[in-house]
Amino acid sequence: MKIASVAEMRSLDRAAVENLSIPEEILMENAGLAAYSVLAGKEDIKGQRCAVICGPGNNGGDGLVVARLLHAGGARVKVFLAAEGTKFRGAARVNLEIVSRLPLEVRQVESAAAIKSEIEHSRVLVDALLGTGLDREVSGLYRDLIQLLNDSGKMVLSLDIPSGVNGDTGAVMGAAVRAACTVTFGLPKIGNLLYPGYSLGGKLYLSHISFPPGLHSENSLPIQTNDRLPLPVRPAEAHKGSMGKALFIAGAANYYGAPYFASHSFLKAGGGYAWLATPRQVAPFIAQQASGVIMLPQRETAAGSLALDNRQQLLEQAQMADFVVIGPGLTLTEETQQLVKELAAAITRPLLIDGDGLAAFAGNLPLLRQRPGPTILTPHPGEMARLTGKPLAYIAGNRIPVLQDGARASGALVVLKGAHSLIGAPDGRVFINLSGNPGMATPGAGDVLTGAVAAMFGLGFSLEEAVRKGVFVHGLAGDLAAADQGEDGITAQDILDYLPRALKQDREGIAESLKGRYEIPVL
C-alpha cells in the first residue's frame, strides 16, 4: 500500500479536483461517510450523545459531515468549533452552513473548560481539530481541547490523523490526541505509521474517498508498506545446497552470541549451508549450540578478533557462498576493521554488513559504491548516526529522509532498525514494516535478522525482496513469541526459535489477530 507525505497528499487532492473534476465537496462527503461507517460499526449510535470538535480547515469540514451523518443516524449531536465560523473556507464552509440549518447545537468554543461537562456526558467524541498539515507546536485552546479529549476516557475517533501528530514524521507537536481509531483519507500519511504517531492512532482505517486506482497507486510515490510477499514453494527435491549457501564472518573473544544468532537463524529460517568464520578460541563454544553450522576457525589478533591475514582464505570461501554476512560481534579492533574494508572491497557476492562491520564505513558511505557486488546495511539508529554523521536526535525525527540519503550515498539497500523498521533502496523507495513489537528490543535480535535475510535470499527471493521478506518474517517471529510469552523478557533465542513457526504461519495464513496489525482495512 502506498503511503503519502503531506505535500504528496495535497498534490493528489489537487489532481482529483483539477484534473479529474471531482468536486472538493464530494471528497469531503466521502471522507465523512467513511468515518461515519466506522463509528456506526463500533457503536449503536441511535440516541447516544456525540460531540464533534472541529478546527477551521478541511479536517473540520470532514468533522461537520460526520456530525450531519450522526444526526441523520439518530445520534444526539453537538458540534464545537475551535474557531470563528468566518474562518471556514471552501467545502468546509459549505458543510458548516448545512449543519447550521439542522436542529443540532453548533457552538464556538472559547475555552476547554466551557465544554468539559458536554464532553464528559458524550458517548463518542470525534477529533476533527487539526489534520495532517500541522507544522508547529500546539498551544492555547487547541492544546487544552486535546487534553480534554485525552482526559475524558471516552472513545475518540480521529479524522485523517490524531490532532497534534506531525503528518510527515509521526512526532507529537507538543500535545496529541490518543484515539481509539483513526480513519485516514486518500492514502495513509507517513505520520500515521511512524511512532509515536502510530501508537496514538488506535486502529487505522483507510478510505480512498473515490480516488481512482491510478491516483492512489501512483508509481511516483516512493513510500509504501512492506506488504507480505508469498514464500516460494519449497521443492520436494530440495537439498541443502539448493537452499542457499551463506558465509558469516563474525565473532571475537567474549562475543559468542552475535555469530551464533546470525548463523543459526539462517538455518532456522530455511537456509541450506551456513559457514561461520570466527576466531579459533570462539568456534568450540558456538559449535556446542549451533551444531548445524559449519565452523571455519580463523587466526586471531592479540585482542582475540579476526586477524587481517585471514583475508585470502575468507575471499576464497566467499566465492563458494551465495551470500555473505560480515560484522556481528567483530569488535572495533583496528586490524579487524581493516579486514572488513578489504573484504568489502573484494567480495563479489551480495554482502550484508551489520553491527561492528558498519563502523568501518562510518562517515564514508560512498566508499561502498565501489564494491563489485550488491550491499545491504542493517544499522540501528545509533549506528546510522555514526554512518551518516547526523545526531541521534535528528535521526529520530527524520528517519525516512536520513534513510533515503544513506541508501543513495552508499548505493546499498539499508534497513534502519527500530519500531516499524524501514527498508530503503538507492532509488529513494522506502518500505515501512509493520511486524514486530517492543519486546524485540533485546541483544542479539538484529543478528537473528541478518540470518533471516540471508535465508530468504537462499529460498529464491531477489535481493530486495529477500531483505523485505527477512524483515517481515523476523518481526512475525517476534510477534508469535510475544503472543505466547508476552513482550516482557523476549530474548533473541526466542525470536530464533519462533522462525520456523513464523514461516509455517506465513505459508498457511497469518492469524487474524496479527493480520489486523499488518494490513490496513480499506473502507
C-alpha positions as CSV (number, residue, x, y, z in Angstrom):
1,M,0.0,0.0,0.0
2,K,1.3,3.4,-1.0
3,I,2.0,6.0,1.8
4,A,1.9,9.8,1.2
5,S,3.7,12.7,2.7
6,V,1.6,15.7,3.5
7,A,2.8,17.5,0.3
8,E,2.1,14.5,-1.8
9,M,-1.4,14.2,-0.4
10,R,-2.1,17.8,-1.2
11,S,-0.9,17.1,-4.8
12,L,-3.2,14.1,-5.1
13,D,-6.1,16.2,-3.8
14,R,-5.4,18.9,-6.4
15,A,-5.2,16.3,-9.1
16,A,-8.5,14.8,-8.1
17,V,-10.2,18.3,-8.2
18,E,-8.4,19.9,-11.1
19,N,-7.6,17.0,-13.4
20,L,-10.5,14.7,-12.7
21,S,-13.1,17.4,-11.9
22,I,-14.1,15.7,-8.7
23,P,-15.6,18.5,-6.6
24,E,-14.0,19.1,-3.2
25,E,-17.4,18.7,-1.6
26,I,-17.6,15.2,-2.9
27,L,-14.2,14.3,-1.5
28,M,-15.2,15.7,1.9
29,E,-18.6,13.9,1.8
30,N,-16.8,10.6,1.1
31,A,-14.4,11.2,3.9
32,G,-17.3,11.9,6.3
33,L,-19.2,8.8,5.1
34,A,-16.1,6.6,5.7
35,A,-15.6,7.9,9.2
36,Y,-19.3,7.5,10.0
37,S,-19.3,3.9,8.8
38,V,-16.6,3.1,11.3
39,L,-18.5,4.7,14.1
40,A,-21.7,3.0,13.1
41,G,-19.9,-0.3,13.0
42,K,-18.5,0.1,16.5
43,E,-21.3,1.8,18.4
44,D,-25.1,1.7,18.4
45,I,-25.3,5.5,17.9
46,K,-29.0,5.9,17.9
47,G,-30.0,8.1,20.9
48,Q,-26.4,8.4,22.0
49,R,-24.7,11.7,22.8
50,C,-21.9,12.5,20.4
51,A,-19.5,15.5,20.3
52,V,-17.6,16.7,17.2
53,I,-14.8,19.1,17.8
54,C,-13.8,20.9,14.6
55,G,-11.0,23.2,13.6
56,P,-11.5,25.6,10.7
57,G,-9.7,23.7,7.9
58,N,-10.7,20.7,5.8
59,N,-10.3,18.4,8.7
60,G,-13.0,20.4,10.5
61,G,-15.1,20.2,7.3
62,D,-14.8,16.4,7.4
63,G,-16.0,16.6,11.0
64,L,-19.0,18.6,10.0
65,V,-20.0,15.9,7.5
66,V,-19.7,13.3,10.3
67,A,-21.8,15.4,12.6
68,R,-24.6,15.6,9.9
69,L,-24.5,11.9,9.3
70,L,-24.6,11.1,13.1
71,H,-27.6,13.3,13.3
72,A,-29.2,11.5,10.4
73,G,-28.5,8.2,12.2
74,G,-30.4,9.3,15.3
75,A,-27.5,10.4,17.5
76,R,-27.8,13.5,19.8
77,V,-25.0,15.6,18.3
78,K,-23.3,18.7,19.4
79,V,-20.7,20.5,17.3
80,F,-17.9,22.6,18.9
81,L,-15.9,25.0,16.7
82,A,-12.4,25.9,17.7
83,A,-12.5,29.0,15.5
84,E,-15.0,31.6,14.3
85,G,-17.3,30.4,11.5
86,T,-15.9,33.1,9.2
87,K,-12.6,31.2,9.2
88,F,-14.1,28.2,7.4
89,R,-13.5,28.2,3.7
90,G,-14.5,26.3,0.6
91,A,-16.1,22.9,1.2
92,A,-15.7,23.3,4.9
93,R,-17.7,26.5,4.8
94,V,-20.4,24.7,2.7
95,N,-20.8,22.0,5.3
96,L,-20.8,24.5,8.2
97,E,-23.8,26.2,6.5
98,I,-25.6,22.9,6.1
99,V,-25.0,21.8,9.7
100,S,-26.1,25.2,11.0
101,R,-29.5,24.7,9.4
102,L,-30.0,21.4,11.2
103,P,-31.7,21.1,14.7
104,L,-28.4,20.4,16.5
105,E,-26.2,22.6,18.6
106,V,-23.3,24.3,16.9
107,R,-21.2,26.4,19.3
108,Q,-17.9,28.3,19.1
109,V,-15.6,27.2,21.9
110,E,-14.0,29.9,24.0
111,S,-12.3,27.6,26.4
112,A,-11.9,23.8,27.0
113,A,-13.4,24.3,30.5
114,A,-16.6,25.6,29.0
115,I,-17.4,22.3,27.3
116,K,-15.9,19.9,29.8
117,S,-19.4,18.8,31.0
118,E,-20.6,18.2,27.5
119,I,-17.5,16.1,26.7
120,E,-17.9,14.1,29.9
121,H,-21.6,13.2,29.1
122,S,-20.9,12.2,25.4
123,R,-20.6,8.6,24.4
124,V,-18.4,9.2,21.3
125,L,-16.0,12.1,20.5
126,V,-14.9,13.0,17.0
127,D,-11.5,14.7,16.7
128,A,-11.6,17.0,13.7
129,L,-9.3,19.7,15.0
130,L,-6.0,19.9,13.2
131,G,-5.4,17.3,10.5
132,T,-2.1,16.4,8.8
133,G,-0.8,19.9,7.9
134,L,0.4,20.7,11.4
135,D,4.0,22.1,11.4
136,R,4.3,23.9,14.7
137,E,3.8,23.2,18.4
138,V,0.2,23.0,19.6
139,S,-0.7,25.7,22.1
140,G,-3.5,27.6,23.6
141,L,-7.1,26.5,23.1
142,Y,-6.1,23.6,20.8
143,R,-3.8,22.1,23.3
144,D,-6.4,22.5,26.0
145,L,-9.0,20.7,23.8
146,I,-6.6,17.9,23.1
147,Q,-6.0,17.4,26.8
148,L,-9.7,17.5,27.4
149,L,-10.3,14.7,24.9
150,N,-7.5,12.6,26.4
151,D,-8.7,13.1,29.9
152,S,-12.3,12.1,29.0
153,G,-11.8,8.4,28.9
154,K,-14.3,8.2,26.1
155,M,-14.0,6.6,22.6
156,V,-12.3,9.1,20.3
157,L,-12.3,8.8,16.6
158,S,-9.7,10.9,14.8
159,L,-10.1,12.1,11.3
160,D,-7.1,11.6,9.0
161,I,-4.6,11.7,11.9
162,P,-4.8,12.3,15.6
163,S,-4.7,16.1,16.2
164,G,-1.2,17.1,17.3
165,V,0.7,14.4,15.3
166,N,3.0,15.6,12.6
167,G,1.8,14.1,9.3
168,D,5.3,13.6,7.9
169,T,7.2,12.3,10.9
170,G,4.7,10.9,13.5
171,A,6.2,13.3,16.0
172,V,4.0,14.8,18.7
173,M,3.9,18.6,18.3
174,G,3.6,19.4,22.0
175,A,0.4,17.5,22.6
176,A,-1.6,15.0,20.6
177,V,-4.9,13.2,20.8
178,R,-4.9,9.5,21.9
179,A,-7.6,8.0,19.6
180,A,-9.3,4.6,19.8
181,C,-9.4,4.6,16.0
182,T,-8.4,6.8,13.0
183,V,-9.9,7.0,9.6
184,T,-7.3,8.4,7.1
185,F,-8.3,9.7,3.7
186,G,-6.8,9.2,0.2
187,L,-3.7,7.4,1.4
188,P,-2.2,6.8,4.8
189,K,0.2,9.5,5.8
190,I,3.8,8.8,7.0
191,G,2.8,10.1,10.4
192,N,0.0,7.5,10.6
193,L,2.6,4.7,10.5
194,L,5.7,6.0,12.3
195,Y,6.0,6.1,16.1
196,P,4.9,7.8,18.2
197,G,2.0,8.8,15.9
198,Y,1.2,5.2,15.1
199,S,0.7,4.4,18.8
200,L,-1.7,7.3,19.2
201,G,-4.0,6.5,16.3
202,G,-5.6,3.3,17.6
203,K,-7.0,1.1,14.9
204,L,-6.2,2.6,11.5
205,Y,-8.7,2.6,8.6
206,L,-8.3,4.0,5.1
207,S,-10.8,5.4,2.6
208,H,-9.7,6.3,-0.9
209,I,-12.6,8.9,-0.9
210,S,-13.3,7.9,-4.6
211,F,-9.7,8.4,-5.8
212,P,-9.4,6.1,-8.8
213,P,-6.7,3.4,-8.5
214,G,-4.4,5.2,-10.9
215,L,-4.2,8.1,-8.4
216,H,-3.7,6.3,-5.1
217,S,-1.3,3.7,-6.7
218,E,0.8,6.4,-8.4
219,N,4.3,5.0,-9.1
220,S,5.9,8.3,-8.3
221,L,5.0,7.8,-4.6
222,P,8.2,6.3,-3.2
223,I,7.0,5.2,0.2
224,Q,4.8,2.1,0.9
225,T,4.1,-0.5,3.4
226,N,6.2,-3.7,3.4
227,D,3.4,-5.8,2.2
228,R,3.7,-9.6,2.7
229,L,5.5,-11.4,-0.2
230,P,4.4,-15.0,-0.8
231,L,7.1,-17.6,0.1
232,P,8.3,-19.7,-2.8
233,V,7.3,-23.3,-2.7
234,R,10.0,-25.5,-1.2
235,P,10.7,-28.1,-3.9
236,A,10.2,-31.7,-3.0
237,E,13.7,-32.4,-4.3
238,A,15.3,-29.6,-2.3
239,H,18.7,-30.3,-0.7
240,K,20.9,-28.2,1.5
241,G,23.0,-27.0,-1.4
242,S,19.9,-25.7,-3.3
243,M,18.5,-23.7,-0.4
244,G,21.4,-21.2,-0.3
245,K,24.9,-21.1,1.0
246,A,25.8,-18.3,3.4
247,L,29.2,-17.3,4.9
248,F,29.1,-15.5,8.2
249,I,32.2,-13.6,9.2
250,A,31.6,-12.8,12.8
251,G,32.6,-13.0,16.4
252,A,35.6,-12.3,18.7
253,A,36.8,-13.2,22.2
254,N,33.9,-12.8,24.6
255,Y,31.4,-12.2,21.7
256,Y,29.8,-15.6,21.2
257,G,26.1,-14.6,20.9
258,A,26.2,-12.5,17.8
259,P,27.9,-15.1,15.5
260,Y,25.7,-17.9,16.9
261,F,22.4,-16.0,16.4
262,A,23.3,-14.8,12.9
263,S,24.5,-18.1,11.5
264,H,21.9,-20.3,13.3
265,S,19.0,-18.1,12.4
266,F,19.9,-18.7,8.7
267,L,19.2,-22.4,9.2
268,K,16.1,-21.8,11.4
269,A,14.6,-19.6,8.6
270,G,15.1,-22.3,6.0
271,G,18.6,-21.7,4.6
272,G,20.9,-24.5,3.4
273,Y,24.6,-24.3,4.2
274,A,25.8,-22.0,6.9
275,W,29.6,-21.4,7.3
276,L,30.8,-19.4,10.2
277,A,34.3,-17.9,10.0
278,T,35.1,-16.9,13.6
279,P,38.2,-16.8,15.8
280,R,39.7,-20.1,16.8
281,Q,39.0,-19.6,20.5
282,V,35.4,-18.8,19.8
283,A,34.5,-21.6,17.5
284,P,34.2,-24.5,20.0
285,F,31.7,-22.6,22.2
286,I,29.4,-21.8,19.3
287,A,29.6,-25.3,17.9
288,Q,28.1,-26.6,21.1
289,Q,24.9,-24.6,20.4
290,A,24.7,-24.4,16.6
291,S,25.6,-28.0,15.6
292,G,24.3,-27.5,12.1
293,V,26.6,-24.6,11.3
294,I,30.0,-25.4,9.7
295,M,32.8,-23.9,11.7
296,L,35.7,-22.2,9.9
297,P,38.1,-21.3,12.8
298,Q,40.3,-18.3,11.9
299,R,43.6,-16.8,13.1
300,E,43.2,-14.1,15.8
301,T,44.7,-10.8,16.8
302,A,46.2,-10.3,20.2
303,A,42.8,-9.0,21.3
304,G,41.0,-12.2,20.1
305,S,39.4,-10.7,17.0
306,L,39.8,-11.8,13.4
307,A,43.3,-11.1,12.0
308,L,43.9,-9.4,8.7
309,D,46.0,-12.3,7.4
310,N,42.7,-14.3,7.1
311,R,41.8,-12.1,4.1
312,Q,42.7,-14.5,1.3
313,Q,41.1,-17.5,2.9
314,L,37.9,-15.6,3.5
315,L,37.8,-14.3,0.0
316,E,38.1,-17.8,-1.4
317,Q,35.4,-19.0,1.0
318,A,33.1,-16.1,-0.1
319,Q,33.4,-17.2,-3.7
320,M,31.8,-20.6,-2.7
321,A,28.9,-18.8,-1.0
322,D,25.8,-17.2,-2.5
323,F,25.5,-14.6,0.3
324,V,28.0,-13.2,2.8
325,V,27.3,-11.5,6.2
326,I,30.1,-9.6,7.9
327,G,30.1,-7.7,11.2
328,P,28.2,-9.4,14.1
329,G,30.4,-9.3,17.2
330,L,33.6,-8.5,15.3
331,T,34.7,-5.7,17.7
332,L,36.2,-2.4,16.8
333,T,39.8,-3.6,16.8
334,E,41.7,-1.6,14.2
335,E,43.2,-4.6,12.4
336,T,39.8,-6.3,12.2
337,Q,38.2,-3.1,10.9
338,Q,40.8,-3.0,8.1
339,L,39.9,-6.6,7.3
340,V,36.3,-5.5,6.9
341,K,37.2,-2.8,4.5
342,E,39.4,-5.0,2.4
343,L,36.9,-7.8,2.2
344,A,34.1,-5.5,1.4
345,A,36.1,-4.1,-1.5
346,A,36.8,-7.5,-3.0
347,I,33.8,-9.8,-2.3
348,T,31.6,-10.0,-5.4
349,R,28.7,-11.8,-3.7
350,P,25.8,-9.9,-2.0
351,L,27.2,-8.6,1.2
352,L,25.2,-7.8,4.4
353,I,27.2,-5.5,6.8
354,D,25.9,-5.4,10.3
355,G,27.0,-4.5,13.8
356,D,30.7,-3.7,14.2
357,G,31.2,-4.1,10.5
358,L,29.3,-0.9,9.9
359,A,31.9,1.0,11.9
360,A,34.4,0.5,9.0
361,F,32.3,2.9,6.9
362,A,31.4,5.5,9.4
363,G,31.3,8.9,7.7
364,N,32.3,7.3,4.4
365,L,29.2,5.7,2.9
366,P,30.2,6.5,-0.7
367,L,33.1,4.0,-0.3
368,L,30.6,1.2,-0.6
369,R,29.6,2.3,-4.1
370,Q,32.9,1.0,-5.3
371,R,32.1,-2.6,-4.2
372,P,32.0,-5.2,-7.0
373,G,28.7,-6.7,-5.6
374,P,25.4,-5.5,-4.1
375,T,25.4,-4.4,-0.5
376,I,22.9,-4.4,2.4
377,L,23.3,-2.4,5.6
378,T,21.3,-3.0,8.7
379,P,22.0,-0.2,11.3
380,H,20.1,0.6,14.4
381,P,19.7,4.4,14.9
382,G,23.0,4.8,16.8
383,E,24.9,3.0,14.0
384,M,23.0,5.2,11.5
385,A,24.2,8.3,13.4
386,R,27.8,7.1,13.1
387,L,27.4,6.2,9.4
388,T,25.9,9.5,8.4
389,G,27.4,11.9,10.9
390,K,23.9,13.0,11.9
391,P,23.0,13.5,15.6
392,L,20.8,10.7,17.0
393,A,18.1,13.2,17.9
394,Y,18.0,14.4,14.3
395,I,17.7,10.8,13.0
396,A,14.8,10.1,15.4
397,G,12.8,13.0,13.9
398,N,13.8,12.4,10.3
399,R,14.0,8.7,9.9
400,I,12.8,8.5,6.3
401,P,14.9,11.3,4.8
402,V,18.0,10.1,6.6
403,L,17.4,6.6,5.3
404,Q,16.9,7.8,1.8
405,D,20.1,9.9,1.9
406,G,22.1,6.9,3.3
407,A,20.8,4.5,0.7
408,R,21.6,6.9,-2.1
409,A,25.1,7.7,-0.7
410,S,26.1,4.1,-0.3
411,G,24.2,2.6,-3.2
412,A,23.0,-0.1,-0.8
413,L,19.7,-1.5,0.5
414,V,19.5,-0.1,4.0
415,V,17.4,-1.4,6.9
416,L,17.0,1.2,9.6
417,K,16.0,-1.0,12.5
418,G,13.5,0.0,15.2
419,A,9.8,0.3,15.9
420,H,8.4,-0.2,12.4
421,S,11.7,-0.8,10.7
422,L,12.3,1.0,7.4
423,I,13.8,-0.5,4.3
424,G,15.4,2.0,1.9
425,A,16.5,1.4,-1.7
426,P,19.2,3.6,-3.5
427,D,16.5,5.0,-5.8
428,G,14.6,6.6,-2.9
429,R,11.9,4.0,-2.4
430,V,11.1,3.2,1.3
431,F,9.1,0.3,2.7
432,I,7.6,0.6,6.2
433,N,7.5,-2.8,8.0
434,L,4.5,-3.3,10.3
435,S,5.5,-6.6,12.0
436,G,7.4,-6.7,15.3
437,N,6.9,-5.5,18.8
438,P,8.8,-3.7,21.7
439,G,9.8,-6.9,23.3
440,M,12.2,-7.4,20.4
441,A,14.4,-4.6,21.7
442,T,16.8,-7.1,23.1
443,P,20.5,-8.0,22.5
444,G,21.0,-10.3,19.5
445,A,17.7,-9.6,17.8
446,G,19.5,-7.8,15.0
447,D,21.8,-10.7,14.5
448,V,18.8,-13.0,14.1
449,L,17.5,-10.6,11.4
450,T,20.8,-10.9,9.4
451,G,20.4,-14.7,9.2
452,A,16.7,-14.4,8.2
453,V,17.6,-12.0,5.3
454,A,20.3,-14.4,4.1
455,A,17.9,-17.3,4.3
456,M,15.2,-15.5,2.2
457,F,17.8,-15.0,-0.5
458,G,18.6,-18.7,-0.3
459,L,14.9,-19.5,-0.8
460,G,14.9,-17.7,-4.1
461,F,13.8,-14.1,-3.5
462,S,15.6,-11.3,-5.3
463,L,17.9,-9.4,-3.1
464,E,15.5,-6.5,-2.4
465,E,12.6,-9.0,-1.8
466,A,14.9,-11.1,0.5
467,V,15.5,-8.0,2.6
468,R,11.9,-7.1,2.8
469,K,10.8,-10.7,3.5
470,G,13.5,-11.2,6.1
471,V,12.5,-8.1,8.0
472,F,8.8,-9.1,7.9
473,V,9.4,-12.8,9.0
474,H,11.8,-11.6,11.7
475,G,9.0,-9.4,13.1
476,L,6.4,-12.1,12.7
477,A,8.6,-14.5,14.7
478,G,8.9,-11.9,17.5
479,D,5.1,-11.3,17.4
480,L,4.4,-15.0,17.7
481,A,6.8,-15.2,20.7
482,A,5.1,-12.3,22.3
483,A,1.7,-13.8,21.7
484,D,2.7,-16.9,23.6
485,Q,5.0,-15.4,26.2
486,G,4.2,-11.7,26.4
487,E,6.6,-9.0,25.3
488,D,8.5,-8.7,28.6
489,G,11.5,-10.9,28.7
490,I,11.7,-11.9,25.0
491,T,15.2,-12.9,24.0
492,A,17.0,-13.3,20.7
493,Q,16.8,-17.0,21.3
494,D,13.0,-16.8,21.5
495,I,12.9,-14.9,18.2
496,L,15.2,-17.5,16.6
497,D,13.1,-20.4,18.0
498,Y,9.9,-19.0,16.5
499,L,11.3,-18.6,13.0
500,P,10.1,-22.0,11.7
501,R,6.6,-21.3,13.2
502,A,6.6,-17.9,11.5
503,L,7.4,-19.4,8.1
504,K,4.7,-22.0,8.7
505,Q,2.1,-19.4,9.5
506,D,3.2,-17.2,6.6
507,R,2.6,-20.1,4.2
508,E,-0.7,-21.2,5.7
509,G,-2.2,-17.8,6.6
510,I,-1.5,-15.2,9.2
511,A,-3.6,-15.4,12.3
512,E,-6.4,-12.8,12.3
513,S,-5.1,-11.2,15.5
514,L,-1.8,-10.3,13.7
515,K,-3.3,-9.8,10.2
516,G,-5.2,-6.9,11.6
517,R,-2.0,-5.2,12.6
518,Y,-0.2,-5.9,9.3
519,E,-2.9,-4.8,7.0
520,I,-4.8,-1.5,6.9
521,P,-8.5,-2.1,6.2
522,V,-9.8,-0.1,3.2
523,L,-13.4,1.1,3.6
